[in-house]
Amino acid sequence: MPRVHKLVWKSSLSSSCLISCTPETRQFISTFCSLKEVEFAGSFATVSDAKEFLGLLPRIEVLNIKAIDIDERYSSGQSPVFTGDMTKLRRLSVEESETSLDWLVDDILAISRPTQLQSVRYEHDLPFSPTIFTRLVALSSKSLQELIIQPPGRTVLGGWVNPPPFTNQSFPSLTSLTFCIAQVGPPLKPLFSMSWCRRVIDTLPPALKMTSLTMHFYAIRPEDTDEIVADQSFDCKRLSERTSELFPELKRFVIRVSMERDFGARRKALSEALFKERLEHFGNKLVIEWVDENPHLSGNIDWDSE
């Protein structure tokens, strides 16, 4: 199928629906000789099966892992060498991972190096250990233009309580950094995640072309947005000073709020006034964005009249 450029493979993460590279699977994927993009959700019996499956793909440019799991019961510790080709990969995205994806970096991308990787994104889970994450961005440090990462929560394990130990000297092409911060509002407090983001900014190798820095929050209720800037112990002035020092070309500091339902013009205006007061040091660089995650539900609650 030479005209097909995108493949969406979606199967259950249930252990009863494990993907294996049967002759039929190989034959099916081989028909898509012009694939550029793969969107994947599914579960494998072993890492070897996952590597073999990815090795069947042609030289894709976009890999979007919507969900993935490995059933550890079948893993033997033995894993063949990756024989596929990921050298043309430009965008890597991981949204939900039930298992560590360190093998994706060590056994695939470190061998078949994507010299044109421009965008790395992960949300919802921490798919890599800190050391392997830094290896991933080091592999792509020269070409990387966009980095989107999920800060850890206070109870996270595996060394993520500290910023990742970056090893590359710089990010010469990086223009956009986004922190996807989880839900705000009681009983959750964003201070730990925001402080972690600030420490990452402090330790990030030089990114002199950075023009956009974003902190993305998710709020269920209108009053939850106050939590974003409520804690006076978070030094917004210091953050502004550091970003100016580290990113001399910075044009936008974005506060993006995803709303469970649209909060209404009045409530959003009140929140924006609070944001501008606490983040005044960013001046004209401050941009506030509102995202209605469920527009079909927004008419059911009139927040402005409450």
PLY file of the C-alpha trace (Angstrom):
ply
format ascii 1.0
element vertex 306
property float x
property float y
property float z
element edge 305
property int vertex1
property int vertex2
end_header
0.00 0.00 0.00
2.41 2.69 -1.20
-0.07 5.54 -0.63
-0.59 4.83 3.07
1.61 7.07 5.22
0.07 6.58 8.68
-0.70 3.35 10.54
-2.82 3.27 13.72
-2.34 0.01 15.63
-4.64 -0.19 18.61
-5.14 -3.29 20.74
-6.02 -3.98 24.36
-3.40 -3.88 27.11
-4.93 -7.06 28.50
-2.58 -10.03 28.94
-4.99 -12.04 26.82
-4.28 -9.86 23.77
-0.49 -9.94 23.59
1.10 -8.93 20.30
3.54 -11.34 18.72
5.34 -11.20 15.40
3.65 -14.04 13.58
4.15 -14.58 9.82
0.79 -12.86 9.34
1.98 -9.81 11.31
5.16 -9.59 9.25
3.23 -9.91 6.00
0.69 -7.28 7.07
3.26 -4.64 8.05
5.40 -5.31 4.98
2.55 -4.06 2.78
2.96 -0.54 4.20
6.18 0.32 2.44
5.69 4.11 2.55
4.79 4.58 6.20
5.89 7.86 7.77
3.92 7.78 11.03
2.85 5.04 13.46
0.41 5.47 16.34
0.56 2.47 18.64
-1.31 1.04 21.62
-0.84 -2.55 22.74
0.86 -5.09 24.97
3.72 -7.51 24.33
4.77 -10.72 26.06
8.44 -9.69 26.16
10.79 -6.85 25.28
12.08 -9.06 22.47
8.60 -9.12 20.92
8.35 -5.34 21.18
11.76 -4.86 19.56
10.92 -7.30 16.79
7.62 -5.53 16.12
9.28 -2.11 15.89
11.98 -3.64 13.72
9.35 -4.57 11.13
8.48 -0.92 10.52
10.01 0.95 7.59
12.04 4.11 8.22
9.26 6.03 9.98
9.49 9.69 10.98
6.89 9.76 13.77
6.34 7.22 16.57
3.43 7.97 18.88
3.07 5.40 21.66
-0.41 5.98 23.07
-0.18 3.03 25.49
2.23 0.12 25.94
2.86 -2.71 28.38
5.20 -5.68 28.66
4.02 -8.82 30.46
7.05 -9.45 32.67
6.01 -13.05 33.31
7.34 -14.05 29.90
10.60 -12.09 29.95
13.71 -14.23 29.92
16.45 -11.61 30.11
17.60 -12.61 26.63
16.97 -10.04 23.90
18.13 -10.09 20.27
19.87 -7.15 18.63
17.52 -4.64 16.99
17.66 -4.98 13.21
15.24 -2.21 12.19
15.94 1.37 11.14
14.97 4.40 13.25
17.51 6.80 11.76
14.81 9.00 10.16
12.73 9.42 13.33
11.78 13.08 13.86
9.13 12.87 16.62
8.85 10.50 19.58
5.82 10.66 21.87
4.90 8.43 24.83
1.54 9.02 26.53
0.95 6.01 28.74
3.45 3.35 29.68
2.73 0.53 32.11
6.35 -0.57 32.02
9.85 0.88 31.78
10.86 1.85 28.24
14.58 2.09 28.95
15.08 -0.65 26.35
13.65 1.66 23.67
16.61 3.98 24.18
19.38 1.50 25.03
18.47 -1.28 22.59
16.94 0.65 19.70
17.66 4.39 19.51
21.24 4.10 20.77
21.90 1.53 18.02
19.83 3.01 15.20
20.52 6.66 16.00
17.86 9.16 14.90
20.06 12.06 13.86
17.04 14.21 12.94
14.97 13.75 16.12
13.30 17.14 16.68
10.59 16.46 19.27
10.52 14.29 22.41
7.34 14.14 24.49
6.10 12.07 27.41
3.05 12.58 29.60
1.06 10.81 32.33
3.83 8.38 33.28
7.61 8.35 33.66
8.58 5.82 30.97
12.32 6.19 31.41
14.72 6.16 34.33
16.47 9.53 34.80
19.77 8.25 33.43
18.16 6.77 30.33
16.10 9.90 29.75
19.27 12.00 29.73
20.81 9.49 27.34
17.84 9.96 25.02
18.10 13.75 24.94
21.89 13.52 24.62
21.45 11.34 21.52
19.27 14.03 19.97
20.73 17.14 21.61
21.94 18.73 18.36
18.64 18.35 16.49
16.11 18.58 19.35
13.76 21.55 18.95
10.88 20.65 21.28
10.89 18.91 24.67
7.63 18.12 26.50
7.93 16.30 29.84
5.79 15.39 32.83
7.24 16.40 36.22
7.11 13.70 38.90
4.74 13.75 41.83
5.92 13.98 45.42
5.68 10.19 45.94
7.52 9.15 42.78
10.23 6.50 43.02
13.28 5.72 40.92
15.42 8.82 41.36
13.08 11.29 39.67
12.78 13.35 42.86
15.87 15.18 41.56
16.28 16.75 38.10
17.68 14.41 35.43
21.50 14.42 35.26
21.99 15.98 31.83
25.26 15.00 30.15
25.17 16.92 26.86
26.98 20.25 26.65
24.10 22.21 25.13
20.81 22.19 23.22
21.77 24.30 20.20
18.41 23.86 18.42
15.94 23.74 21.34
13.28 26.43 21.03
10.37 25.08 23.13
10.23 23.47 26.59
6.92 22.39 28.13
6.24 20.97 31.59
2.94 19.09 31.72
1.97 19.46 35.37
-0.75 17.18 36.68
-4.09 18.13 38.20
-4.19 21.02 40.67
-6.61 21.59 43.54
-7.17 19.90 46.93
-5.70 17.61 48.06
-3.05 17.99 45.36
-0.49 20.77 45.56
1.56 21.80 42.52
4.44 23.27 44.57
6.62 20.13 44.40
6.19 19.78 40.64
6.74 23.50 40.04
9.87 23.51 42.21
11.12 20.47 40.29
10.57 22.35 37.03
12.57 25.30 38.34
15.43 22.99 39.31
15.38 21.42 35.84
15.63 24.89 34.32
18.60 25.61 36.61
20.44 22.45 35.50
19.44 22.44 31.83
22.43 22.72 29.49
22.52 26.01 27.59
19.62 26.47 25.16
20.32 29.89 23.71
17.61 29.63 21.03
14.79 28.93 23.51
11.81 31.15 22.70
8.92 29.44 24.52
8.62 28.03 28.06
5.27 26.49 29.08
3.78 25.17 32.31
0.61 23.18 31.64
-1.91 22.53 34.44
-5.20 20.62 34.68
-8.01 22.01 36.82
-11.38 20.42 37.58
-12.94 23.39 39.39
-12.45 27.13 38.82
-11.02 27.72 42.30
-8.37 25.06 41.66
-6.55 27.47 39.37
-5.64 29.63 42.38
-3.32 26.83 43.54
-1.02 27.53 40.61
0.29 30.75 42.17
-1.09 30.49 45.72
2.06 29.25 47.45
4.16 32.27 48.36
7.22 30.07 48.95
7.59 29.62 45.18
9.87 32.47 44.10
8.34 33.70 40.84
10.81 36.59 40.64
13.75 34.20 40.84
12.23 32.04 38.11
11.87 35.10 35.89
15.48 36.13 36.50
16.85 32.67 35.79
14.89 32.23 32.58
16.13 35.62 31.37
19.72 34.60 32.14
19.51 31.15 30.59
17.19 31.88 27.66
18.10 35.32 26.26
15.79 34.81 23.25
12.74 33.84 25.34
9.58 35.43 23.90
6.80 33.59 25.73
6.28 32.25 29.25
3.00 30.35 28.91
0.62 29.32 31.67
-1.74 26.84 30.01
-4.76 25.65 31.99
-6.77 22.68 30.78
-10.26 22.88 32.25
-12.49 19.90 32.97
-15.25 22.21 31.75
-15.08 25.81 30.60
-15.01 28.05 33.70
-16.70 31.03 32.11
-15.38 34.48 31.21
-15.71 36.03 34.67
-13.86 33.30 36.54
-11.10 33.12 33.95
-10.66 36.89 34.14
-10.27 36.70 37.93
-7.67 33.94 37.60
-5.79 35.84 34.91
-5.61 38.91 37.15
-4.10 36.76 39.92
-1.61 35.17 37.52
-0.50 38.58 36.22
-0.05 39.90 39.75
2.10 36.98 40.94
4.00 36.64 37.66
4.45 40.35 37.00
8.19 39.92 36.59
7.63 38.19 33.24
5.98 41.33 31.85
4.83 41.07 28.23
6.29 37.57 27.93
3.46 36.16 30.06
0.82 34.36 27.99
-2.24 32.71 29.57
-4.02 30.00 27.60
-7.27 28.22 28.47
-8.16 24.82 27.01
-11.68 23.40 27.35
-11.10 19.63 27.47
-14.82 18.81 27.24
-16.54 21.50 25.16
-19.65 19.34 24.78
-20.18 19.55 28.57
-19.49 23.23 29.11
-23.08 24.33 28.78
-24.19 22.21 31.72
-22.66 24.44 34.45
-22.83 28.22 34.65
-19.71 28.97 36.70
-20.23 32.73 36.37
-23.51 32.61 38.28
-22.18 30.54 41.18
0 1
1 2
2 3
3 4
4 5
5 6
6 7
7 8
8 9
9 10
10 11
11 12
12 13
13 14
14 15
15 16
16 17
17 18
18 19
19 20
20 21
21 22
22 23
23 24
24 25
25 26
26 27
27 28
28 29
29 30
30 31
31 32
32 33
33 34
34 35
35 36
36 37
37 38
38 39
39 40
40 41
41 42
42 43
43 44
44 45
45 46
46 47
47 48
48 49
49 50
50 51
51 52
52 53
53 54
54 55
55 56
56 57
57 58
58 59
59 60
60 61
61 62
62 63
63 64
64 65
65 66
66 67
67 68
68 69
69 70
70 71
71 72
72 73
73 74
74 75
75 76
76 77
77 78
78 79
79 80
80 81
81 82
82 83
83 84
84 85
85 86
86 87
87 88
88 89
89 90
90 91
91 92
92 93
93 94
94 95
95 96
96 97
97 98
98 99
99 100
100 101
101 102
102 103
103 104
104 105
105 106
106 107
107 108
108 109
109 110
110 111
111 112
112 113
113 114
114 115
115 116
116 117
117 118
118 119
119 120
120 121
121 122
122 123
123 124
124 125
125 126
126 127
127 128
128 129
129 130
130 131
131 132
132 133
133 134
134 135
135 136
136 137
137 138
138 139
139 140
140 141
141 142
142 143
143 144
144 145
145 146
146 147
147 148
148 149
149 150
150 151
151 152
152 153
153 154
154 155
155 156
156 157
157 158
158 159
159 160
160 161
161 162
162 163
163 164
164 165
165 166
166 167
167 168
168 169
169 170
170 171
171 172
172 173
173 174
174 175
175 176
176 177
177 178
178 179
179 180
180 181
181 182
182 183
183 184
184 185
185 186
186 187
187 188
188 189
189 190
190 191
191 192
192 193
193 194
194 195
195 196
196 197
197 198
198 199
199 200
200 201
201 202
202 203
203 204
204 205
205 206
206 207
207 208
208 209
209 210
210 211
211 212
212 213
213 214
214 215
215 216
216 217
217 218
218 219
219 220
220 221
221 222
222 223
223 224
224 225
225 226
226 227
227 228
228 229
229 230
230 231
231 232
232 233
233 234
234 235
235 236
236 237
237 238
238 239
239 240
240 241
241 242
242 243
243 244
244 245
245 246
246 247
247 248
248 249
249 250
250 251
251 252
252 253
253 254
254 255
255 256
256 257
257 258
258 259
259 260
260 261
261 262
262 263
263 264
264 265
265 266
266 267
267 268
268 269
269 270
270 271
271 272
272 273
273 274
274 275
275 276
276 277
277 278
278 279
279 280
280 281
281 282
282 283
283 284
284 285
285 286
286 287
287 288
288 289
289 290
290 291
291 292
292 293
293 294
294 295
295 296
296 297
297 298
298 299
299 300
300 301
301 302
302 303
303 304
304 305
